Amino acid sequence: YQSFVNGEVFLTDLTTAECIKLVENTSRDVGIAFANELAEVCGELNVDVHEVIRLANRHPRVNVLSPGPGVGGHCIPIDPWFLVENTKAGEFVRLARKINDERPNIVAEQAIELLKSVKGSKIGILGVAYKANVDDCRETPADAILAYFTKAGIEVSYHDPYVPTWDCNNISSLDEMDSWADVLILVTDHSCYKGLKHNSPLLNTRS
């Protein structure tokens, strides 16, 4: 590597090197879990979690992440398990995984609460990729959200300019989606959803 990279190369043993990679993603997962749990705490206290985080992060040694609909991708939801799969220690890591795995169901319930009635209702999912402005749906929290709606007997369609086919009906026009849905839920914060104008009630899982 030193023959073709400009950055500094640090040498260590193979197990430590692999552990470092896993710790990087596990640290993200734990941080996201704290943010998601904080959202629940603030909800019970009837305060705005985003204002709490924004002002808390003014402290130079505080960097709270933002809550969201869950954790996706091929690394962050998986690497923590590799880190602790052969250890007795690591309960905190396992708890963070549990919190983030449960998060899609929580936001799905919040969207359902916006409905006047579950029977015959229609929910539009905005964004199904696991992160903004990509077409990658691996481990996306949208999967669990869709499963929750389907189990509840709710008709679901989705809009995502990066994902032409997914596990439910695709509505390619945002205006058409807004007219069709009883409730919208923003799952992936693609750039195209910034400043979104809508008439249907919207659950924004990212703000």
DRENPA-3360 file (N, C-alpha, C; in nm, 2 decimals, always signed):
BEGIN
1 = YQSFVNGE = +0.08/-0.12/+0.00/+0.00/+0.00/+0.00/+0.09/+0.13/+0.00 ~ +0.20/+0.12/+0.07/+0.28/+0.24/+0.08/+0.34/+0.28/-0.06 ~ +0.34/+0.19/-0.15/+0.39/+0.21/-0.29/+0.30/+0.30/-0.37 ~ +0.17/+0.30/-0.33/+0.07/+0.38/-0.42/-0.03/+0.47/-0.35 ~ -0.02/+0.48/-0.21/-0.11/+0.57/-0.14/-0.03/+0.68/-0.08 ~ -0.09/+0.80/-0.06/-0.02/+0.91/-0.01/-0.04/+0.92/+0.15 ~ -0.15/+0.85/+0.20/-0.17/+0.86/+0.34/-0.08/+0.77/+0.42 ~ -0.07/+0.80/+0.55/+0.01/+0.72/+0.64/-0.05/+0.58/+0.66;
9 = VFLTDLTT = +0.04/+0.48/+0.66/+0.00/+0.34/+0.67/+0.04/+0.30/+0.81 ~ -0.06/+0.24/+0.89/-0.03/+0.19/+1.02/-0.03/+0.04/+1.02 ~ +0.07/-0.02/+1.08/+0.08/-0.16/+1.08/+0.04/-0.22/+1.21 ~ -0.04/-0.33/+1.20/-0.09/-0.40/+1.32/-0.11/-0.54/+1.28 ~ -0.16/-0.63/+1.38/-0.18/-0.77/+1.34/-0.32/-0.78/+1.28 ~ -0.35/-0.89/+1.22/-0.47/-0.91/+1.14/-0.60/-0.90/+1.22 ~ -0.60/-0.96/+1.34/-0.72/-0.96/+1.43/-0.75/-0.82/+1.47 ~ -0.64/-0.74/+1.51/-0.66/-0.60/+1.55/-0.72/-0.52/+1.43;
17 = AECIKLVE = -0.66/-0.54/+1.31/-0.71/-0.47/+1.20/-0.86/-0.49/+1.17 ~ -0.90/-0.62/+1.18/-1.04/-0.65/+1.15/-1.12/-0.59/+1.26 ~ -1.08/-0.60/+1.38/-1.15/-0.54/+1.50/-1.17/-0.39/+1.48 ~ -1.07/-0.32/+1.43/-1.08/-0.18/+1.40/-1.19/-0.15/+1.30 ~ -1.20/-0.22/+1.20/-1.30/-0.20/+1.10/-1.44/-0.22/+1.16 ~ -1.46/-0.33/+1.24/-1.58/-0.35/+1.30/-1.62/-0.25/+1.40 ~ -1.52/-0.20/+1.47/-1.55/-0.10/+1.58/-1.60/+0.03/+1.51 ~ -1.54/+0.07/+1.40/-1.59/+0.19/+1.33/-1.74/+0.19/+1.30;
25 = NTSRDVGI = -1.78/+0.08/+1.25/-1.93/+0.06/+1.22/-2.01/+0.04/+1.34 ~ -1.96/-0.03/+1.44/-2.03/-0.05/+1.57/-2.05/+0.08/+1.64 ~ -1.95/+0.17/+1.63/-1.96/+0.30/+1.70/-2.07/+0.38/+1.64 ~ -2.08/+0.38/+1.51/-2.20/+0.44/+1.44/-2.33/+0.38/+1.48 ~ -2.34/+0.25/+1.49/-2.46/+0.19/+1.53/-2.50/+0.23/+1.67 ~ -2.41/+0.23/+1.76/-2.44/+0.27/+1.90/-2.48/+0.41/+1.91 ~ -2.41/+0.50/+1.83/-2.45/+0.64/+1.83/-2.59/+0.66/+1.77 ~ -2.63/+0.59/+1.67/-2.76/+0.60/+1.61/-2.87/+0.55/+1.71;
33 = AFANELAE = -2.83/+0.44/+1.78/-2.92/+0.38/+1.88/-2.95/+0.48/+1.99 ~ -2.85/+0.55/+2.03/-2.87/+0.65/+2.14/-2.96/+0.76/+2.09 ~ -2.94/+0.81/+1.96/-3.03/+0.91/+1.91/-3.17/+0.86/+1.89 ~ -3.19/+0.74/+1.85/-3.33/+0.68/+1.84/-3.39/+0.66/+1.97 ~ -3.32/+0.62/+2.07/-3.37/+0.61/+2.21/-3.40/+0.75/+2.27 ~ -3.32/+0.84/+2.24/-3.34/+0.98/+2.28/-3.47/+1.04/+2.22 ~ -3.50/+1.00/+2.10/-3.63/+1.04/+2.04/-3.75/+0.99/+2.12 ~ -3.74/+0.87/+2.16/-3.85/+0.81/+2.24/-3.86/+0.88/+2.38;
41 = VCGELNVD = -3.74/+0.91/+2.44/-3.74/+0.98/+2.57/-3.80/+1.12/+2.56 ~ -3.76/+1.19/+2.45/-3.81/+1.32/+2.44/-3.96/+1.33/+2.40 ~ -4.00/+1.22/+2.33/-4.15/+1.21/+2.30/-4.23/+1.20/+2.43 ~ -4.18/+1.12/+2.52/-4.25/+1.11/+2.65/-4.25/+1.23/+2.73 ~ -4.14/+1.31/+2.72/-4.12/+1.43/+2.79/-4.19/+1.55/+2.72 ~ -4.24/+1.52/+2.60/-4.31/+1.62/+2.51/-4.22/+1.74/+2.48 ~ -4.09/+1.71/+2.44/-4.00/+1.81/+2.40/-3.95/+1.77/+2.26 ~ -3.90/+1.87/+2.18/-3.86/+1.84/+2.04/-3.71/+1.78/+2.05;
49 = VHEVIRLA = -3.70/+1.66/+2.01/-3.57/+1.59/+2.02/-3.47/+1.66/+1.93 ~ -3.51/+1.72/+1.81/-3.42/+1.78/+1.72/-3.36/+1.91/+1.78 ~ -3.45/+1.98/+1.85/-3.40/+2.10/+1.92/-3.30/+2.07/+2.03 ~ -3.34/+1.96/+2.11/-3.25/+1.91/+2.21/-3.11/+1.88/+2.16 ~ -3.11/+1.80/+2.05/-2.98/+1.76/+1.99/-2.90/+1.88/+1.93 ~ -2.98/+1.97/+1.86/-2.91/+2.09/+1.80/-2.84/+2.17/+1.91 ~ -2.91/+2.19/+2.02/-2.85/+2.28/+2.12/-2.75/+2.20/+2.21 ~ -2.77/+2.07/+2.23/-2.67/+1.99/+2.31/-2.54/+1.98/+2.23;
57 = NRHPRVNV = -2.55/+1.98/+2.10/-2.43/+1.97/+2.01/-2.35/+2.10/+2.01 ~ -2.40/+2.20/+2.06/-2.32/+2.32/+2.07/-2.20/+2.31/+2.17 ~ -2.22/+2.21/+2.26/-2.11/+2.18/+2.35/-1.99/+2.12/+2.27 ~ -1.87/+2.16/+2.29/-1.76/+2.12/+2.20/-1.73/+1.97/+2.21 ~ -1.77/+1.91/+2.32/-1.74/+1.76/+2.33/-1.86/+1.67/+2.32 ~ -1.97/+1.73/+2.26/-2.09/+1.65/+2.24/-2.12/+1.64/+2.09 ~ -2.15/+1.52/+2.04/-2.18/+1.51/+1.90/-2.29/+1.40/+1.89 ~ -2.41/+1.44/+1.93/-2.53/+1.34/+1.92/-2.57/+1.34/+1.77;
65 = LSPGPGVG = -2.59/+1.22/+1.72/-2.64/+1.20/+1.59/-2.79/+1.22/+1.58 ~ -2.85/+1.22/+1.46/-2.99/+1.24/+1.45/-3.07/+1.11/+1.45 ~ -3.19/+1.11/+1.51/-3.27/+0.98/+1.50/-3.32/+0.96/+1.36 ~ -3.36/+0.84/+1.33/-3.41/+0.81/+1.20/-3.50/+0.69/+1.20 ~ -3.53/+0.63/+1.08/-3.62/+0.52/+1.08/-3.56/+0.38/+1.10 ~ -3.43/+0.38/+1.13/-3.36/+0.26/+1.15/-3.22/+0.26/+1.09 ~ -3.16/+0.15/+1.08/-3.02/+0.15/+1.03/-3.02/+0.05/+0.91 ~ -2.95/+0.09/+0.80/-2.95/+0.01/+0.68/-2.81/-0.01/+0.63;
73 = GHCIPIDP = -2.80/-0.07/+0.51/-2.67/-0.09/+0.45/-2.61/-0.23/+0.49 ~ -2.50/-0.26/+0.42/-2.44/-0.39/+0.44/-2.34/-0.40/+0.55 ~ -2.31/-0.29/+0.62/-2.21/-0.29/+0.72/-2.26/-0.26/+0.86 ~ -2.32/-0.14/+0.88/-2.36/-0.10/+1.01/-2.45/-0.20/+1.09 ~ -2.55/-0.25/+1.02/-2.64/-0.35/+1.09/-2.58/-0.48/+1.12 ~ -2.47/-0.51/+1.05/-2.41/-0.65/+1.05/-2.28/-0.65/+1.13 ~ -2.19/-0.55/+1.11/-2.06/-0.56/+1.18/-2.06/-0.57/+1.33 ~ -2.16/-0.50/+1.40/-2.16/-0.52/+1.54/-2.17/-0.67/+1.59;
81 = WFLVENTK = -2.25/-0.75/+1.51/-2.26/-0.89/+1.54/-2.13/-0.96/+1.53 ~ -2.06/-0.93/+1.42/-1.93/-0.99/+1.40/-1.83/-0.96/+1.52 ~ -1.85/-0.84/+1.57/-1.76/-0.79/+1.68/-1.78/-0.87/+1.81 ~ -1.91/-0.91/+1.84/-1.94/-0.97/+1.97/-1.99/-1.11/+1.96 ~ -1.99/-1.17/+1.84/-2.05/-1.30/+1.82/-1.97/-1.41/+1.91 ~ -1.85/-1.39/+1.94/-1.77/-1.49/+2.01/-1.73/-1.44/+2.15 ~ -1.80/-1.34/+2.20/-1.76/-1.28/+2.33/-1.88/-1.29/+2.43 ~ -1.85/-1.30/+2.55/-1.95/-1.29/+2.66/-1.98/-1.14/+2.68;
89 = AGEFVRLA = -1.88/-1.06/+2.67/-1.90/-0.91/+2.69/-1.97/-0.86/+2.56 ~ -2.02/-0.73/+2.57/-2.08/-0.67/+2.45/-2.23/-0.65/+2.46 ~ -2.28/-0.66/+2.58/-2.43/-0.65/+2.60/-2.48/-0.51/+2.55 ~ -2.40/-0.41/+2.57/-2.43/-0.27/+2.52/-2.44/-0.27/+2.37 ~ -2.35/-0.34/+2.30/-2.36/-0.34/+2.16/-2.49/-0.42/+2.12 ~ -2.52/-0.53/+2.18/-2.64/-0.60/+2.15/-2.76/-0.52/+2.17 ~ -2.76/-0.44/+2.28/-2.88/-0.36/+2.31/-2.90/-0.25/+2.20 ~ -2.79/-0.20/+2.15/-2.80/-0.10/+2.05/-2.86/-0.16/+1.92;
97 = RKINDERP = -2.82/-0.28/+1.89/-2.87/-0.35/+1.77/-3.02/-0.37/+1.79 ~ -3.06/-0.41/+1.91/-3.21/-0.43/+1.94/-3.28/-0.30/+1.92 ~ -3.23/-0.19/+1.97/-3.30/-0.06/+1.96/-3.32/-0.02/+1.81 ~ -3.21/-0.04/+1.74/-3.22/+0.00/+1.60/-3.30/-0.09/+1.51 ~ -3.30/-0.22/+1.55/-3.39/-0.32/+1.48/-3.54/-0.29/+1.50 ~ -3.57/-0.24/+1.62/-3.71/-0.21/+1.66/-3.76/-0.07/+1.60 ~ -3.67/+0.01/+1.56/-3.70/+0.14/+1.52/-3.80/+0.15/+1.40 ~ -3.78/+0.07/+1.30/-3.88/+0.07/+1.19/-4.02/+0.05/+1.23;
105 = NIVAEQAI = -4.04/-0.04/+1.32/-4.18/-0.07/+1.37/-4.24/+0.05/+1.45 ~ -4.15/+0.12/+1.52/-4.19/+0.24/+1.59/-4.24/+0.35/+1.50 ~ -4.16/+0.38/+1.39/-4.20/+0.48/+1.30/-4.32/+0.44/+1.22 ~ -4.33/+0.31/+1.19/-4.45/+0.26/+1.12/-4.58/+0.29/+1.20 ~ -4.57/+0.26/+1.33/-4.68/+0.29/+1.42/-4.71/+0.44/+1.43 ~ -4.61/+0.52/+1.42/-4.64/+0.67/+1.42/-4.71/+0.71/+1.30 ~ -4.67/+0.65/+1.19/-4.74/+0.68/+1.06/-4.89/+0.64/+1.07 ~ -4.91/+0.52/+1.12/-5.05/+0.47/+1.13/-5.13/+0.55/+1.22;
113 = ELLKSVKG = -5.07/+0.61/+1.32/-5.15/+0.70/+1.41/-5.20/+0.83/+1.34 ~ -5.14/+0.86/+1.22/-5.19/+0.97/+1.15/-5.31/+0.94/+1.06 ~ -5.34/+0.81/+1.05/-5.46/+0.77/+0.97/-5.59/+0.79/+1.04 ~ -5.69/+0.83/+0.97/-5.82/+0.84/+1.03/-5.88/+0.70/+1.06 ~ -5.85/+0.60/+0.98/-5.89/+0.47/+1.00/-5.79/+0.38/+0.92 ~ -5.76/+0.26/+0.98/-5.67/+0.17/+0.92/-5.73/+0.10/+0.80 ~ -5.86/+0.07/+0.81/-5.93/-0.01/+0.71/-5.94/+0.08/+0.58 ~ -5.89/+0.02/+0.47/-5.90/+0.08/+0.34/-5.80/+0.20/+0.33;
121 = SKIGILGV = -5.71/+0.21/+0.42/-5.61/+0.32/+0.41/-5.49/+0.29/+0.32 ~ -5.43/+0.40/+0.28/-5.32/+0.39/+0.18/-5.20/+0.48/+0.24 ~ -5.09/+0.42/+0.24/-4.97/+0.49/+0.29/-4.86/+0.49/+0.18 ~ -4.80/+0.61/+0.15/-4.70/+0.62/+0.06/-4.56/+0.64/+0.12 ~ -4.47/+0.55/+0.09/-4.33/+0.55/+0.14/-4.25/+0.64/+0.05 ~ -4.18/+0.74/+0.10/-4.09/+0.82/+0.02/-3.95/+0.78/+0.05 ~ -3.89/+0.72/-0.05/-3.75/+0.68/-0.03/-3.74/+0.54/+0.03 ~ -3.68/+0.44/-0.04/-3.66/+0.31/+0.01/-3.52/+0.26/+0.02;
129 = AYKANVDD = -3.43/+0.34/-0.04/-3.28/+0.30/-0.03/-3.24/+0.32/+0.11 ~ -3.13/+0.26/+0.15/-3.09/+0.26/+0.29/-3.03/+0.40/+0.33 ~ -2.98/+0.48/+0.23/-2.94/+0.61/+0.27/-2.96/+0.70/+0.15 ~ -2.94/+0.83/+0.17/-2.98/+0.93/+0.07/-2.90/+0.92/-0.06 ~ -2.97/+0.94/-0.17/-2.91/+0.96/-0.30/-2.83/+0.84/-0.35 ~ -2.87/+0.72/-0.31/-2.81/+0.60/-0.37/-2.93/+0.50/-0.40 ~ -2.89/+0.40/-0.48/-3.00/+0.30/-0.52/-2.99/+0.17/-0.44 ~ -2.91/+0.17/-0.34/-2.88/+0.05/-0.26/-2.99/+0.03/-0.15;
137 = CRETPADA = -3.05/-0.09/-0.16/-3.16/-0.12/-0.06/-3.12/-0.23/+0.03 ~ -3.00/-0.26/+0.04/-2.96/-0.37/+0.13/-2.98/-0.33/+0.28 ~ -3.05/-0.42/+0.35/-3.09/-0.40/+0.49/-3.16/-0.27/+0.52 ~ -3.23/-0.21/+0.42/-3.30/-0.09/+0.43/-3.41/-0.10/+0.54 ~ -3.43/+0.00/+0.63/-3.54/+0.00/+0.72/-3.67/+0.00/+0.65 ~ -3.68/+0.04/+0.53/-3.80/+0.05/+0.46/-3.86/-0.09/+0.44 ~ -3.78/-0.20/+0.44/-3.83/-0.33/+0.43/-3.92/-0.37/+0.55 ~ -3.87/-0.34/+0.67/-3.95/-0.37/+0.79/-4.07/-0.28/+0.80;
145 = ILAYFTKA = -4.06/-0.15/+0.76/-4.17/-0.06/+0.76/-4.28/-0.11/+0.67 ~ -4.25/-0.15/+0.55/-4.34/-0.21/+0.46/-4.41/-0.33/+0.51 ~ -4.33/-0.42/+0.57/-4.38/-0.55/+0.63/-4.49/-0.51/+0.74 ~ -4.46/-0.41/+0.82/-4.55/-0.37/+0.93/-4.68/-0.32/+0.87 ~ -4.68/-0.24/+0.77/-4.80/-0.19/+0.70/-4.88/-0.30/+0.64 ~ -4.81/-0.39/+0.57/-4.87/-0.50/+0.50/-4.95/-0.59/+0.61 ~ -4.88/-0.62/+0.72/-4.94/-0.70/+0.82/-5.07/-0.63/+0.88 ~ -5.07/-0.50/+0.88/-5.18/-0.42/+0.93/-5.29/-0.41/+0.83;
153 = GIEVSYHD = -5.27/-0.46/+0.71/-5.37/-0.46/+0.61/-5.38/-0.32/+0.53 ~ -5.27/-0.25/+0.53/-5.27/-0.12/+0.47/-5.21/-0.13/+0.33 ~ -5.27/-0.06/+0.23/-5.22/-0.06/+0.10/-5.10/+0.03/+0.09 ~ -4.99/-0.01/+0.03/-4.87/+0.07/+0.03/-4.82/+0.09/-0.11 ~ -4.77/+0.21/-0.15/-4.70/+0.24/-0.27/-4.57/+0.31/-0.23 ~ -4.48/+0.32/-0.32/-4.35/+0.39/-0.28/-4.31/+0.48/-0.40 ~ -4.23/+0.58/-0.36/-4.17/+0.67/-0.46/-4.02/+0.68/-0.42 ~ -3.93/+0.65/-0.52/-3.79/+0.66/-0.50/-3.72/+0.67/-0.64;
161 = PYVPTWDC = -3.67/+0.79/-0.68/-3.62/+0.81/-0.81/-3.49/+0.73/-0.84 ~ -3.43/+0.67/-0.73/-3.31/+0.59/-0.75/-3.34/+0.44/-0.75 ~ -3.46/+0.40/-0.72/-3.50/+0.26/-0.71/-3.62/+0.23/-0.79 ~ -3.60/+0.19/-0.92/-3.72/+0.17/-1.01/-3.81/+0.06/-0.97 ~ -3.76/-0.05/-0.91/-3.85/-0.16/-0.87/-3.81/-0.19/-0.73 ~ -3.92/-0.23/-0.65/-3.90/-0.27/-0.51/-4.02/-0.36/-0.48 ~ -4.05/-0.38/-0.35/-4.15/-0.48/-0.31/-4.29/-0.44/-0.31 ~ -4.32/-0.32/-0.36/-4.46/-0.28/-0.37/-4.48/-0.19/-0.49;
169 = NNISSLDE = -4.60/-0.14/-0.51/-4.63/-0.06/-0.63/-4.55/+0.07/-0.63 ~ -4.49/+0.10/-0.75/-4.41/+0.23/-0.76/-4.50/+0.34/-0.82 ~ -4.50/+0.45/-0.75/-4.57/+0.57/-0.81/-4.46/+0.67/-0.84 ~ -4.43/+0.70/-0.96/-4.31/+0.78/-1.00/-4.33/+0.93/-0.99 ~ -4.45/+0.97/-0.98/-4.48/+1.12/-0.96/-4.51/+1.15/-0.82 ~ -4.44/+1.25/-0.76/-4.47/+1.29/-0.63/-4.61/+1.35/-0.61 ~ -4.65/+1.43/-0.71/-4.79/+1.48/-0.71/-4.89/+1.37/-0.71 ~ -4.87/+1.27/-0.79/-4.96/+1.15/-0.79/-4.96/+1.08/-0.66;
177 = MDSWADVL = -4.84/+1.06/-0.60/-4.83/+1.00/-0.47/-4.91/+1.07/-0.36 ~ -4.89/+1.21/-0.37/-4.96/+1.29/-0.27/-5.11/+1.28/-0.28 ~ -5.16/+1.27/-0.40/-5.30/+1.26/-0.43/-5.35/+1.12/-0.39 ~ -5.27/+1.02/-0.41/-5.31/+0.88/-0.38/-5.31/+0.84/-0.23 ~ -5.21/+0.89/-0.16/-5.19/+0.84/-0.02/-5.28/+0.92/+0.08 ~ -5.32/+0.84/+0.18/-5.38/+0.91/+0.30/-5.28/+0.97/+0.39 ~ -5.16/+0.90/+0.40/-5.05/+0.95/+0.48/-4.92/+0.92/+0.40 ~ -4.82/+1.01/+0.41/-4.69/+0.99/+0.35/-4.59/+0.97/+0.47;
185 = ILVTDHSC = -4.49/+0.88/+0.45/-4.38/+0.87/+0.54/-4.25/+0.88/+0.47 ~ -4.17/+0.98/+0.51/-4.04/+1.00/+0.45/-3.94/+0.91/+0.52 ~ -3.89/+0.81/+0.45/-3.79/+0.71/+0.51/-3.65/+0.75/+0.47 ~ -3.63/+0.78/+0.34/-3.49/+0.81/+0.30/-3.49/+0.96/+0.25 ~ -3.39/+1.03/+0.31/-3.39/+1.17/+0.28/-3.31/+1.21/+0.16 ~ -3.36/+1.16/+0.04/-3.31/+1.20/-0.09/-3.32/+1.35/-0.10 ~ -3.22/+1.41/-0.18/-3.23/+1.55/-0.20/-3.36/+1.60/-0.26 ~ -3.42/+1.52/-0.34/-3.54/+1.56/-0.41/-3.66/+1.58/-0.32;
193 = YKGLKHNS = -3.65/+1.54/-0.19/-3.75/+1.56/-0.09/-3.74/+1.68/-0.01 ~ -3.63/+1.75/-0.03/-3.61/+1.88/+0.05/-3.71/+1.98/+0.00 ~ -3.77/+2.05/+0.09/-3.87/+2.15/+0.06/-4.00/+2.08/+0.00 ~ -4.02/+1.96/+0.03/-4.14/+1.89/-0.03/-4.27/+1.95/+0.00 ~ -4.35/+1.98/-0.10/-4.48/+2.03/-0.08/-4.58/+1.92/-0.09 ~ -4.67/+1.91/+0.00/-4.77/+1.80/+0.01/-4.89/+1.84/+0.08 ~ -5.00/+1.78/+0.04/-5.13/+1.80/+0.11/-5.16/+1.69/+0.21 ~ -5.12/+1.57/+0.18/-5.14/+1.45/+0.27/-5.05/+1.47/+0.40;
201 = PLLNTRS = -5.10/+1.42/+0.51/-5.02/+1.43/+0.63/-4.89/+1.35/+0.61 ~ -4.78/+1.41/+0.66/-4.64/+1.35/+0.64/-4.58/+1.33/+0.77 ~ -4.53/+1.20/+0.78/-4.44/+1.17/+0.89/-4.30/+1.17/+0.84 ~ -4.22/+1.27/+0.89/-4.08/+1.29/+0.84/-3.99/+1.22/+0.95 ~ -3.94/+1.11/+0.92/-3.86/+1.03/+1.01/-3.72/+1.09/+1.03 ~ -3.69/+1.20/+0.95/-3.55/+1.25/+0.95/-3.54/+1.39/+1.01 ~ -3.66/+1.45/+1.05/-3.65/+1.59/+1.11/-3.72/+1.60/+1.24;
% end
